[in-house]
């Protein structure tokens, strides 16, 4: 019942902001930790890209990368 394309995309779309919030919290908590590299999460384009390639949005997960931004 809940395995259709829309609900799969919705699950991924809701999981992305949660992963981003966790990365931001870790970045703030470790702001003065020597050698810590801040993280960023990208997820906005992933569900759309999966659908365009014929894959299920459920197969997509947020991408976590090291942030090179300097604040």
Buried (B, 14 or more C-beta within 10 A) or exposed (E): EEEEEEEBBBBBBEBBEEBBEBBBEBBEEBEEEEEEEBBBBEBEEBBEEBBEEEEBBBEBEBEBEEBEEEE
